[in-house]
Amino acid sequence: MKLNEFIAINGTSLTKEAGEYLFRQGDHDQSLYIVKSGLLKAYYLSADGKENIKSFILPGSNIGSLMASYAGKPSTFSLVCLKPCELTVLQFAALYEASRTDAEISAAIVDFLLGFGIKKEVREYELLCLSAEDRYKKLVENTPEILNLVTQNEIARYLGITPVGLSRIKKRLAS
């Protein structure tokens, strides 16, 4: 069976408003979410309450906490809607079980996980090896639409810098 067919049969539709959470850090949410429309933010909260943005999730993307879905542990991050969202929700256990018996679904999951791993590797490289200015340039180059969808404070938190630092970078690049 094709993965899209499996999702159509086993997925359920969900609508959320801006500001609503799909799950919070520490929850045991075992769902995978496919974003049909809207915008979400995945973020970590440090022990001192500082928000660190992991990613912005645009239409066509999938997200869920593997820690909660697969490992049965609390999610390490929160997922909130920044814009009204239409999603398809799929229970991870159903997908995992299907992957054990259906080669097509299994291959699609392997492809997804490889893409996910590459995305994580790129994000780690950017945070650990690039300057804040280079991270900003990459964001503008790879996802320019995000600049009009989120606040400057959120962009700064995604880049791992202060809003003042972002303002300075933008000023330097404009001149």
N, C-alpha and C positions, 0 to 999 in steps of 0.2 A: 504494500500500500504506500502511496506517496504521502509524505509528511503533511502537505497541504490538505489532503483528504482526511487524514487522521485528526488534524486540528479542526476542520469543519465539522466532523462528527462528534468530537470529544470536547471541543472548546465551548466556552460560554461567553456571551457578550457582557461587557461591563462599561458603564459610563461613570466618570468621576468629574467633579468640578475642580477648578483651580483651588489649591490649598488643601485638598483632600489627600490623605495618605493611602497608599496601597499597603505598606507595612512600615514599621519603625524599627530602628536598630534595637536588637534584643528580642524581636518577635520571632515566632516559629512559622512563618509563612512558607507553605510548600507549593506555591503556584509559580508558573511561568507566565509572563505577560507579553503579549504581542501588541505593539502600539499601532493602531489604525490611524488615529489622528490625535493631535495635541502635543504636549511637551511635558516631560518629567525631569526631575532632578534626583540623582542618587548622591547621597552624601553621608559622611561619617561625622559623628560628634566625638570630640576628644573628652577626656575626663574633666577638663576645665570648661567644657561647653563650647569650645571653638568648632565651628563648622568647616569641614574640608570637603569640597565638592569633588566627587569621584567622576561623575559624567552627567551629561545632558542626554536625554533619550528622545530621539525624534521619531516621527512616523516611519514605519518599516523596520524598526528595531525590536529586539526581544530583550527582556531582562527578568531576572529573578535572583534570589539568593541561593547559590549552590550550597553554601554552608547550611542553610535551613532546609532546602529541598532534598539534598542528597545526604549530607552528614547528620541531619537531625539536630543541629545545634542552632543557637540563636543567630539571627541575621546580624552581620557586622555593620550594615548600613541601613539608612532609611530611604524610602522612595516616595516622593511627593509630586503631585501634579502642579505644574506651574501655569498651565493653560487647561481648559476643559479637555478631557481625554475620552476617546473611544478605544477600548481595548478588547482583546480576546484573552480569556484566562484559561489556562490549561493546567491540570494537576500534574506535577512532576512525576509522581508515582505511576500514573497511567502511561505517560510518555516513556518512562524508563522501562516499564514492563513490556510495552510494545517493541521497544528497541531490542529486547532480548530474543524476540521471536521473528522479527521482520527485518530482513537485510536492508531494504530500501530506507526504512525509517532509521535504522542504525547508521547507515552511511550518511544520511542527512544530518544526524546528530554529530557524527564525527566531523563533518565539514563545518558545522556551526561552531563546535568547540575549538577547532583549529583557528577559525576566524576570530573567535573570542580570545584565544590565547595570544594571537598576533596583536590584537588591539591592546591587550593588557601589557604586552612587552613594549609596544611603542609608547604607551602612556608612562610606564616606568622609566624608559629611556629619557623621555622628554623631561620628566620631573627631576631625574637624577643627573642628567648630563647636559641639558640645555640651559641657557640663561633664561631669565624671565622674559626678556625681550624676544628671544628666539621662540619661546613657547607661545607668546602672543602672536608672532608672525605666522606660526604653524596653524594656530586656531583660525586666524583670518583667512589663510590660504585654504584650509581643509573644510571649514564650516562657517563661511562668512555670514550665513543667515542667522546664526545664533546671536550675533552682535545686536540684532534688532529684536530679539525675543526675550533676552534676560537682562537683568540690571548690571551696571558696571561693578557693583559689589560682588555679584555672583561670578562674573567673569574673573575678577581678582581672586576670589576664593578658589575657583577652578585652576587658576594659574599658580596658586600657592603664594600670592603676594598681597600686599595691602592695596586698598583703593588708591591711595596716594602714589604708590609705586606704579600702578597701572596708568594713572593720569600722566605721570612723568614719561613713561614709555610711549604713550600715544602722542604726547607733545613732541618728543624727540623724532618719532617717525613721521610726523606731519611736516617737520621743517626740512 
